[in-house]
Structure formats: C-alpha cells, structure tokens
Amino acid sequence: MDWKALRERRHRRARQQLHVEYAAINSMLDQINSCLDHLEEKNDYLHACLKELLESNRQTRLEFQQQSEQQNMEADGQGSQPPV
C-alpha cells in the first residue's frame, strides 16, 4: 500500500472527526445561548416586577405616613380645646 495515500486517508478522517466535533460544540453553544436568552428575559421581567413592587411600597408608606401625621394633628387640635 502507498504510504502517502494511507497518510492522506488518516488526515481526511481526522478532519472529518474534527468537523463532527465542531458541529456538536456549535450545537451545544446554540442551546446554551438560547437558555441564556431565556434567563435574560426572565431576569428583565422580575426586575420590572420588583421595581413596580418597590414603587407601590413607597407609595403605601407615604400614604400611611401622611395619615399618621394627620391623625396626630387632629389629636393635638382636640387636646388643646377646652371641653364644652
């Protein structure tokens, strides 16, 4: 058998094997990329929900604080008036 032809066949098989391995790696990277995109979408959604919750809590706390101040002012006003 011709050594040159044998070496050529081995190189061809090695290149084919590399091509198969690279294709498998590319497929895995595509799957990972898809998962990362999905996680990024979920993260963006959760971030928006948390911002909304934070704003709602701030608003509720402000309203509670205003009601508390108003009740204190009313209580102070009633205590300073002489009984009828």
N, C-alpha and C positions, 0 to 999 in steps of 0.2 A: 504494500500500500504506500501511496505517496505521502510523505510526512507533511509536506506543505498543505495538501488537501485535508489531512487529518487536523492539523492546527487550525486551518480555516473553519472547519466544521465546529470545533470546540469554541472558537471565538464567536461564531454565529449563535451557537446555543447559549453562550454566556450573555450575549447581547439580548437575545430573546428573553432569557430569565430576568435580566435587569429590567426589560420593558414591562414584564408581568409584575415585578415587584414595584416599580414606579407607578403603574396603573393602580395597584392595590393601595399604595400610600396616598395617591391623589384621591381615591375614593374615600379613604378614611378622613383625610383633611376636609373634603367636602362635607362629610357628615358632622365633623367637629364644628365647622364653620356654621352649618345650619343650626346646630344646638346652641352655639354662642349667640347667633342672631335671635333665637327664640328667648334665651335668657335675657338678652338686652331689652327686648320688647317687654318682658315681664317686669324687669327692673324699672323701666320707664313708667309703666303702669302703676307699680307700687309707689314709686316716688311721687307721682301725681296724686295718688290717694292719700299719702302721708302729708303732703303739702295742704291738701284740702282739709284733712282732719286737724292739722295744726292751726289753720286759719279759723276753723269752726270753734276749736277750743279757746283760741284767743278772744273771739267774739263773745263766746259764752262767759268767759272770765270777766271781760269788760262789762257786760250787761249785769253780771252778778255784783261786781264792784260798785256800779252806778246805783243799783237797787239798795245795796247796803248803805251807801253814803246817804241816799235819800231817806231811808228809814232812820238813820242816825240823826239827820237834820230835823225830821218830823218829831222824833222823840225829844230832842233838845228843845224844840219850839214848844212842845206841850208841857215840858217840865218848868219852863220859865214863866208861864202864865199862871196868875193866881186862880185858885179854884172858884167856881161860880156858885 
